[in-house]
Amino acid sequence: MDASIRFFENRESDDPFFMYLSLMAPHDPRTMPEKFLKMYDPEKIDLPENFSEEHAIDTGALQIRDELLAEHPRNPDEIKRHIAEYYGMISHLDDEIGRLIKVLDSVGELENTIVVFAGDNGLAVGQHGLMGKQNLYEHSVRVPLIFSGPGIPRGERRNSLAYLLDIFPTVCELSGIDIPESVEGKSLLQCIKDSDTQVRDYMYLAYAESIRGSSDGKHKLIEYACGETQLFDLVSDPLERNSLTRLDSCKADISRMRKKLVEMAQDWDDEQHPKGKEFWEQRDDLKTVALS
């Protein structure tokens, strides 16, 4: 961050600039100044409502490094400590970005600069009995994405489905630059201008060789290579606590979401799963796990 600040403090040209700043926080290891490490008291931290001592499904990633950062079964006090450190690292990140914004303002560039803030996949930190981000739950696949600058409404939110690869074409349009034909993302500019605009109808979700999912913003289907399936209503159950796969009334939604998953796997040329397209098409023998 210091190098970025020095760039603006010593900048002598009025030419347009582009800066990509990649910060580690809030990734582990959670190294941060003592001020932020001690900012949150673990004893005052509430466990997330979807906390669980163990994950009920074999995700194919339950024994990787992230999941070994806390004991099994998950201990509430230990999870609270992890959450407190996680919050502290996020506050440190926020403070550092504030320094950069302050410098942009002091050199007269803030109102003329498009600022985009995006995050990596989020850590579960106890949610669903998980610690890491190797899953398709909202706490890990729904990441921060903020646009600020000229031509962008202030203080508004959008519910349009988006990938982070949509950032580049969006910035191109905001800057008046032609979008290269090779770009696979979609510009979010119309969504930014009009809250009713939807850029995508579905999202394709994937982790390694063991999990695939599809989401339309209301329903999310998650398919595991171990043979289990989950369906969540993200509107009534945003914390994804209750899988609906056992309900007869949801069979049509499962079929629709599964069909779309297979279509999107082809669209994205996803050949990583060793069982391939046929595996996901033939999921008629639903194994289901109810999450508390």
Secondary structure as the mmCIF struct_conf table of DSSP 4:
data_model
#
loop_
_struct_conf.conf_type_id
_struct_conf.id
_struct_conf.beg_label_comp_id
_struct_conf.beg_label_asym_id
_struct_conf.beg_label_seq_id
_struct_conf.end_label_comp_id
_struct_conf.end_label_asym_id
_struct_conf.end_label_seq_id
HELX_RH_AL_P HELX_RH_AL_P1 ASP A 2 GLU A 9
TURN_TY1_P TURN_TY1_P1 ASN A 10 ASN A 10
BEND BEND1 ASP A 15 ASP A 15
TURN_TY1_P TURN_TY1_P2 ALA A 25 PRO A 26
BEND BEND2 HIS A 27 PRO A 29
HELX_RH_AL_P HELX_RH_AL_P2 GLU A 34 LEU A 37
TURN_TY1_P TURN_TY1_P3 LYS A 38 LYS A 38
BEND BEND3 MET A 39 TYR A 40
HELX_RH_3T_P HELX_RH_3T_P1 PRO A 42 LYS A 44
HELX_LH_PP_P HELX_LH_PP_P1 ILE A 45 PRO A 48
TURN_TY1_P TURN_TY1_P4 GLU A 49 ASN A 50
STRN STRN1 PHE A 51 PHE A 51
BEND BEND4 GLU A 53 GLU A 54
BEND BEND5 ALA A 56 ILE A 57
BEND BEND6 GLY A 60 GLY A 60
TURN_TY1_P TURN_TY1_P5 LEU A 62 GLN A 63
BEND BEND7 ILE A 64 ILE A 64
HELX_RH_3T_P HELX_RH_3T_P2 ARG A 65 LEU A 68
BEND BEND8 LEU A 69 ALA A 70
BEND BEND9 HIS A 72 PRO A 73
HELX_LH_PP_P HELX_LH_PP_P2 ARG A 74 ASN A 75
HELX_RH_AL_P HELX_RH_AL_P3 PRO A 76 SER A 106
TURN_TY1_P TURN_TY1_P6 VAL A 107 GLY A 108
HELX_RH_3T_P HELX_RH_3T_P3 LEU A 110 ASN A 112
STRN STRN2 VAL A 115 ALA A 118
HELX_LH_PP_P HELX_LH_PP_P3 ASP A 120 LEU A 123
TURN_TY1_P TURN_TY1_P7 VAL A 125 GLY A 126
STRN STRN3 GLN A 127 GLN A 127
TURN_TY1_P TURN_TY1_P8 HIS A 128 GLY A 129
BEND BEND10 GLY A 132 LYS A 133
BEND BEND11 ASN A 135 ASN A 135
BEND BEND12 TYR A 137 TYR A 137
HELX_RH_AL_P HELX_RH_AL_P4 GLU A 138 VAL A 141
STRN STRN4 LEU A 145 SER A 148
BEND BEND13 GLY A 149 GLY A 149
TURN_TY1_P TURN_TY1_P9 PRO A 150 GLY A 151
BEND BEND14 ILE A 152 ILE A 152
BEND BEND15 ARG A 154 GLY A 155
HELX_RH_3T_P HELX_RH_3T_P4 LEU A 164 ASP A 166
HELX_RH_AL_P HELX_RH_AL_P5 ILE A 167 LEU A 174
TURN_TY1_P TURN_TY1_P10 SER A 175 GLY A 176
HELX_LH_PP_P HELX_LH_PP_P4 ASP A 178 PRO A 180
TURN_TY1_P TURN_TY1_P11 GLU A 181 SER A 182
BEND BEND16 GLY A 185 GLY A 185
HELX_RH_AL_P HELX_RH_AL_P6 LEU A 189 LYS A 193
TURN_TY1_P TURN_TY1_P12 SER A 195 ASP A 196
BEND BEND17 VAL A 199 VAL A 199
BEND BEND18 ASP A 201 ASP A 201
STRN STRN5 MET A 203 TYR A 207
TURN_TY1_P TURN_TY1_P13 ALA A 208 SER A 210
STRN STRN6 ILE A 211 SER A 215
BEND BEND19 GLY A 217 LYS A 218
STRN STRN7 HIS A 219 TYR A 224
TURN_TY1_P TURN_TY1_P14 ALA A 225 CYS A 226
BEND BEND20 GLY A 227 GLY A 227
STRN STRN8 GLU A 228 ASP A 233
TURN_TY1_P TURN_TY1_P15 LEU A 234 SER A 236
TURN_TY1_P TURN_TY1_P16 PRO A 238 LEU A 239
TURN_TY1_P TURN_TY1_P17 THR A 245 ARG A 246
HELX_RH_3T_P HELX_RH_3T_P5 ASP A 248 CYS A 250
HELX_RH_AL_P HELX_RH_AL_P7 LYS A 251 ASP A 267
TURN_TY1_P TURN_TY1_P18 TRP A 268 ASP A 269
BEND BEND21 HIS A 273 HIS A 273
TURN_TY1_P TURN_TY1_P19 PRO A 274 LYS A 275
HELX_RH_AL_P HELX_RH_AL_P8 GLY A 276 GLU A 281
TURN_TY1_P TURN_TY1_P20 GLN A 282 ASP A 284
BEND BEND22 ASP A 285 ASP A 285
STRN STRN9 LYS A 287 THR A 288
#
